């Protein structure tokens, strides 16, 4: 199976449209149709229905394999490319709420140890950072999320290492009726309006169903998100430390029991040197 055909198939499966897949891949729609037909001929079975566009049972099975194959191919390409990368490069990817002064200090220490180190920091949502670590686009990935105190984050890649943990707090405006409460259960806030911020604290990843989004924030700037909360546009679940830092800006917080905010470290295969040093600094006490 040709990887280009698989990439086109995944694009159609994810967008649900030949035209949308063509737009994503910068192909013509007829080229997408031809590639899907070639893949179906190779496998000897239909993979997609056309009207409407949907996966057949065989297509569902192939999609499961294709996404993993494409990630592994990208990882292999990146690993080979590392052989030609000059020494002294460090690319760190992280989710917005994974950032902390400790990470900043660790980066400063590594840069002080090697004045010729070329460093880049990428901030993006969790899926992007996990994929970038798996494919070798970045050397170190730091991702965050909320979980029970004894549970790791549900990441697709094994081998993540916990590097930080904080309490979980519902952020509310300073004058909100919940402000000052000792604690609150998320399930008790199903009637409240929440801010869905997919790149920062997505509602879909909170350990409770039924929360209503009153506003969707598409950015990744935590300061903008806390400003929206303080102005009364909705609630959000944040690390306790972030709420305390923003308290002077009209934000208050209510602790959520039996829930913690975790930051975990992912290291790209083959990444060494500065990446190893950063891993040691962040995973250590």
N, C-alpha and C positions, 0 to 999 in steps of 0.2 A: 504494500500500500504506500503510495507516494505521500510524503508529508505535506506537500502543497494541497493535495486533494483533501487530506484529513483536515487541514486548517480551514479550507473552504466549507467543508461539511460542518465543522464545529461552529463557524460563524453563522451559517444558516440555522442550525439547531438553536443557537443562543438568541438570535434576533427574531426567529420565527418568520423570516421573510427573505426571499431571494434578492429583492431590491435592496433591503437594508444591509444584507451581507455584502453585496456588491459595493455599497457605499463605504462600509467599514474597511474592506480590503482594497479599495480603489480599483476594482475591476468593473467591466460591463456586466449587466445582468445576464446576457447570453453566455458570457464566459463562465459565470457561476453555474448556470444550468448545465453547460457542457461538462464542467468538472464533476458535478454531482452525478451526472449520467455515466461518466467514465468510472467513477468509484463504484457505482451500483453494478456496472457491467463487470468490473474486476471481481466483485464479491458475489455476483450472481443472484442478487436479491434487492428489492426496493428498500431504500433507507428512509425515504421521506414521502409522505403524501403531498399532493400539490395544492389541492383546494379543499380545505385550508392546508397550509404548510404545517406538518406535524411529523414527529418521529414515528416510524413503524416499530414493531417489537425488535426487529433486527437493528434498526437505527438507534434505539435506546441502548442496546448492548454495545454497539460500536462507539457511541458517544462517551460511554463510561471509560472505554479504553483509550479513545482518541485524545481526550483532554490530558490524561496521564502521559501518553506517549509524546505529545507535543512539549510538555514541560520537561520530560527527560531528555528529549532531543536538544532543547534549548540549554539545559544544564550541561550536556556533553559538549556542545559548541563553546559555552562559556569556560568550561574547565580546560579545554584545549587552548583557548585564547589566552588563558592565564600564563601559559608557558612563554608568551611573547610580551606580556605586560611588564614594563620596567618596575623594579623593586621600589617600594616606598609609596604604594597607593593604598588608600583606605576609603571605601564607600560604605556609609552607614545609612540604613533605611529605618524609619521609625514611624509609628502612628502618633498622632498629635498628643495624646495623653500618656504616651510612653516617655516623653521628654522630661528630664528632671535636672536640677543643678548637679547631681552626682554624675550624670552622663556628660554634661558640659565639662566638669572638672577632669573626668577621665580622658576625654578627648584632648584637653589642654595639656595634660601630663604627657600623653603620647606624642603630641606635636613638639613639646619641649625636648623630648628625648631624641627626636629626629627632625632637625630643622628643614630637611629636604622632602618631608612627607607631603604628598598631595592628598588632600582630604575633601570629600564631598558628602553632604548630608541630604537625603531625600525624605520628605515628609509626605505620607500618603495613607490611604485607608488600609485596613488589615489585609484584605485579599491581595492588594497590590504588593505589600511588603512581603507576605508569605511567598508569593509567586516569584518576586525578585530574588529572594534568598535561595529558592529552589533552583532557579535558572542560572544563578551566579551573576546576575546583574548588579547585586550588592554583595559586600563581604560579610556584613553583620546586619541582622534584622532585629528590631526591638518592637514587639507588639504587645498591646494591652487588652484587658477585658475584665469582666466581672464574673466571679465564680464562687462556689462554696469554699470555705477556708481550706478544705483538704483536697480540693479538685484542681487539676491543671486546666489551662485553657484548652478548648476543643479545637486543636490545630491539625490540619491534614498531614503535616510533616512531623515525624517523631524526632526526638532528640532536643526539644526546646528545654532551656534551663531557666528557672525562675530567678530573677535578679532584684525584684522589688515587690513589696506588698503594702497596701494601705487600706483604710476603711472605705466603705461605700456610703455615699451621702446623696440624698435627694436635694438638689439645689433649688431654692425657691426665692422669690423677692423678699427683702427684709420685712415688709409689712404683711406677708402672707399669713393666713390663719394657721398654717402648719409651723411657722417659725417659732422656735422655742420648745417644740415637742422633743421629748427624750429619744424617741425612735418612731419609725413607721414601717409598715410592711408594704411592699410594692403592690401586692394584690388589693390593698385597701385604697389605692389611688387610680382604680380603673376608670372612674368618672372624671378625673382631672384631665386637663389638656397638657400634652407633652410636646417638646421640641424633638423632632426626629432629625438627628445629625449623622447621616450615614458614615462620614469620614471620621467622626469624633466619638460619638456614643450612640450607635444605631439602636433603635427600638427593637429591631428584629433579633438582636443578640442578647437582650435582657432576659433573665430567667423567669419571665412571667408573660402570659398572653393577655391580650385584650386592652392594652394601653392605647389611648387615642392620641393621634398626632394632631395638634392644632396648628403647627407650623413646621415646615421642612427647611432645614438649613443645609445648603449644599457645600459650604466651605469647610476649611480645616483649621481656622483660627479660633483657638479656645477663648481668646478675649472677646471676640465677636459673639460667640455662643453665650458666655456668661453675661454679656451686656443685654442680650435678648431675654435671658431669664430674669435679670434684675428689672427689666422694663415690663415684665408681666406677660410675655408672649407664650410662656409655657414652662414646664418643669423639665429637668434632665437629671440623670444619674451621673455623678462625677466622683472622682477620688476625693476623700476628705481633705487632703492637703491642698487641692486646687480650690475648694470652696473656702478654706481658711485664708488662703492667699488673696482671694477676691472679696473677702468679707467687707472690706472698707469701701467697696464700690456698690453697696446696696444689695449684696447677696447674703442669704442665710442658708443654713443646711440642716437637714434632719437625718441622723444616722439610720442605716438599714441594717438590722441584725442579721447574723449568719450569712453575710455576703462580704466579699473583699474585692479590692481592685488589684489585679496582678499584672506585672510586666515580665515577659519572657523573652529570652534571647535565642535567636536562630542564627546559626553560622553556616555560610555557604560551603559546599564540599570543595576542598582544595584551598580554601582561604587560609593563609598563614601570616607570619610576620606581625604587622600591626593589628590584624584582626585577632590573632591569638592573644596579643597583649591586652587589647580592649576587653576581650572575653574574660581574661583573668582578673582585670580590675573591677569589672562589673559583677562577676559571679562571686568574688571574694567578700569577706565581711566588711 
